[in-house]
Amino acid sequence: MMSSKRAEYDIIIGGAGPAGLSSAIFCGNRDKKVLVLEKKKDIGSEPRGETLHYHEILDELLGKGFMKKITLSKTADRTYYAPDTNETIHKTRKTPSLIFDWKDLMQRLYNRAKEMNIEIKRDAEITELILDGDTICGAVYKDSQGNKSKAFAKCVLACDGFNSIIGRKLKLDYKDKMFPIIKCILNHGNFENKSFKYFFIPHGSLDYAPDFPPTIAFIFPRDKDNFEAGIMIQKDIANMLDLPHLKEADITKVWVRLKDEYPVFSEMLKGSSISYEKLTGIPMTGPIESFVPHKGTVLIGDAAAFVEASGGSGLVSSMIMAKEWVNLICDALENTKRDIWSNQNIKDMEHKFKKTKIYKKIKRKAKIYNWFRELLFKKWHTKEEIMNKWFWVKLIMKFA
Ligand SMILES: Cc1cc2nc3c(=O)[nH]c(=O)nc-3n(C[C@H](O)[C@H](O)[C@H](O)COP(=O)(O)OP(=O)(O)OC[C@H]3O[C@@H](n4cnc5c(N)ncnc54)[C@H](O)[C@@H]3O)c2cc1C
């Protein structure tokens, strides 16, 4: 049995992003004693996804109607640009994407958790995991002055995002999963049509960066004439094509050129001013195999690479995942007859999670999306070949 004599908390949550704060709220619903450790001083200071499809979990977490209140605009329209940017595919999805400001969402989740008396420590970066025998029983964290503290719990939820220290400490292989992505918020662009726009940029199509990996550039509307733009680099395909390792500076250099001169894309950005710009990472290609990679901890959200493979739904899926796992963990903690971290119990919890609708959905979408990206960027590969096959791309996009 795991020794819990030192455990001050039922659950420690590493990270106060959407996954961490949602987990905290669901733990609060189950009357658990929780400590959230967040490395940043301010909650929501680094925007990530700012579009989502409505799901009832939003009402459960934020309060009924709150999502509507913070929605800046919405659209169900998508436009995909061929590598020559002359050909396009237009699509209207069944449900619209809601566009909002990250800070509004994060502040609300934070306030809801605080209303439930959840203890949230900011400026508290997890640096080490503490073991009791073979079970994780706590974490070491430090503030920006370098002062270290320890906290102990019966369970540590790793909700610390795409670059998860907990995942890395447990030697999880994120190599092919985490794609570099630039997020840029712009004001006053030349951006009339309010659909989401995607540009397919295959390997070899940029003469100033012939070895640059296949990339998808995007533009999303926000409100009025404000919008978001960026690029997402297809890192797994780059590895399959054996392309040279990219440094941050290589990505930034290409991003500057794309903003200035990539056909159609640069036109839409013309005259705009940038209010936020950052190179970060996003998990793609599908979730990790085991959500309990070590006794004592469960990975949730981006730390588990639990993003719908198009990048379109890391937020809602992280929230649903948080609910499913918090319920499994709380049930196990309340069952005094069974050791939560016995091999059999871990197996049972993983099995139950893998039976959930959300897990099956994420797995299915990853399979389809990975197949499509591999076909486009690896099998067809070049700009010319993709243009030759554009009819098939259209057909696939129609049914995808
Ligand atoms: C550019 C971009 C665009 C995206 N677009 C969309 C979209 O349109 N729709 C959508 O649904 N999803 C989108 N996503 C994905 C979505 O944002 C993520 O899936 C979601 O934020 C995952 O939440 P999380 O809590 O797991 O991770 P994060 O949001 O990354 O939160 C992790 C938290 O952990 C903290 N942390 C990190 N390390 C430590 C540590 N050592 N100790 C303590 N705290 C730590 C971080 O500061 C952060 O607060 C996008 C992501 C990016 C990067």
PDBQT file of the ligand as one rigid body, heavy atoms in Angstrom, charges set to zero:
ROOT
HETATM    1  C1  LIG A 501      -0.989  28.618 -30.837  1.00  0.00    +0.000 C 
HETATM    2  C2  LIG A 501      -1.996  27.633 -30.319  1.00  0.00    +0.000 A 
HETATM    3  C3  LIG A 501      -3.268  27.641 -30.838  1.00  0.00    +0.000 A 
HETATM    4  C4  LIG A 501      -4.214  26.740 -30.360  1.00  0.00    +0.000 A 
HETATM    5  N1  LIG A 501      -5.474  26.799 -30.874  1.00  0.00    +0.000 NA
HETATM    6  C5  LIG A 501      -6.453  26.058 -30.319  1.00  0.00    +0.000 A 
HETATM    7  C6  LIG A 501      -7.806  26.246 -30.688  1.00  0.00    +0.000 A 
HETATM    8  O1  LIG A 501      -8.124  27.058 -31.550  1.00  0.00    +0.000 OA
HETATM    9  N2  LIG A 501      -8.748  25.503 -30.052  1.00  0.00    +0.000 N 
HETATM   10  C7  LIG A 501      -8.428  24.598 -29.083  1.00  0.00    +0.000 A 
HETATM   11  O2  LIG A 501      -9.326  23.966 -28.520  1.00  0.00    +0.000 OA
HETATM   12  N3  LIG A 501      -7.144  24.394 -28.716  1.00  0.00    +0.000 NA
HETATM   13  C8  LIG A 501      -6.158  25.112 -29.292  1.00  0.00    +0.000 A 
HETATM   14  N4  LIG A 501      -4.865  24.964 -28.871  1.00  0.00    +0.000 N 
HETATM   15  C9  LIG A 501      -4.566  23.950 -27.861  1.00  0.00    +0.000 C 
HETATM   16  C10 LIG A 501      -5.000  24.410 -26.466  1.00  0.00    +0.000 C 
HETATM   17  O3  LIG A 501      -4.584  25.724 -26.211  1.00  0.00    +0.000 OA
HETATM   18  C11 LIG A 501      -4.389  23.460 -25.456  1.00  0.00    +0.000 C 
HETATM   19  O4  LIG A 501      -4.793  22.147 -25.790  1.00  0.00    +0.000 OA
HETATM   20  C12 LIG A 501      -4.811  23.784 -24.029  1.00  0.00    +0.000 C 
HETATM   21  O5  LIG A 501      -4.314  25.043 -23.661  1.00  0.00    +0.000 OA
HETATM   22  C13 LIG A 501      -4.291  22.692 -23.105  1.00  0.00    +0.000 C 
HETATM   23  O6  LIG A 501      -4.424  23.065 -21.780  1.00  0.00    +0.000 OA
HETATM   24  P1  LIG A 501      -3.389  22.539 -20.680  1.00  0.00    +0.000 P 
HETATM   25  O7  LIG A 501      -3.904  23.063 -19.404  1.00  0.00    +0.000 OA
HETATM   26  O8  LIG A 501      -3.174  21.090 -20.863  1.00  0.00    +0.000 OA
HETATM   27  O9  LIG A 501      -1.997  23.214 -21.068  1.00  0.00    +0.000 OA
HETATM   28  P2  LIG A 501      -1.550  24.789 -21.030  1.00  0.00    +0.000 P 
HETATM   29  O10 LIG A 501      -2.647  25.628 -21.552  1.00  0.00    +0.000 OA
HETATM   30  O11 LIG A 501      -0.250  24.812 -21.709  1.00  0.00    +0.000 OA
HETATM   31  O12 LIG A 501      -1.371  25.065 -19.485  1.00  0.00    +0.000 OA
HETATM   32  C14 LIG A 501      -0.293  24.516 -18.763  1.00  0.00    +0.000 C 
HETATM   33  C15 LIG A 501      -0.063  25.351 -17.523  1.00  0.00    +0.000 C 
HETATM   34  O13 LIG A 501       0.972  24.734 -16.758  1.00  0.00    +0.000 OA
HETATM   35  C16 LIG A 501       1.897  25.720 -16.340  1.00  0.00    +0.000 C 
HETATM   36  N5  LIG A 501       3.193  25.053 -16.134  1.00  0.00    +0.000 N 
HETATM   37  C17 LIG A 501       4.063  24.612 -17.075  1.00  0.00    +0.000 A 
HETATM   38  N6  LIG A 501       5.134  24.038 -16.502  1.00  0.00    +0.000 NA
HETATM   39  C18 LIG A 501       4.937  24.110 -15.166  1.00  0.00    +0.000 A 
HETATM   40  C19 LIG A 501       5.692  23.692 -14.038  1.00  0.00    +0.000 A 
HETATM   41  N7  LIG A 501       6.882  23.100 -14.180  1.00  0.00    +0.000 N 
HETATM   42  N8  LIG A 501       5.189  23.926 -12.806  1.00  0.00    +0.000 NA
HETATM   43  C20 LIG A 501       3.985  24.541 -12.643  1.00  0.00    +0.000 A 
HETATM   44  N9  LIG A 501       3.240  24.975 -13.685  1.00  0.00    +0.000 NA
HETATM   45  C21 LIG A 501       3.696  24.749 -14.924  1.00  0.00    +0.000 A 
HETATM   46  C22 LIG A 501       1.902  26.723 -17.479  1.00  0.00    +0.000 C 
HETATM   47  O14 LIG A 501       2.392  27.988 -17.064  1.00  0.00    +0.000 OA
HETATM   48  C23 LIG A 501       0.415  26.761 -17.843  1.00  0.00    +0.000 C 
HETATM   49  O15 LIG A 501      -0.295  27.680 -17.063  1.00  0.00    +0.000 OA
HETATM   50  C24 LIG A 501      -3.885  25.822 -29.344  1.00  0.00    +0.000 A 
HETATM   51  C25 LIG A 501      -2.593  25.809 -28.821  1.00  0.00    +0.000 A 
HETATM   52  C26 LIG A 501      -1.649  26.701 -29.296  1.00  0.00    +0.000 A 
HETATM   53  C27 LIG A 501      -0.265  26.690 -28.720  1.00  0.00    +0.000 C 
ENDROOT
TORSDOF 0
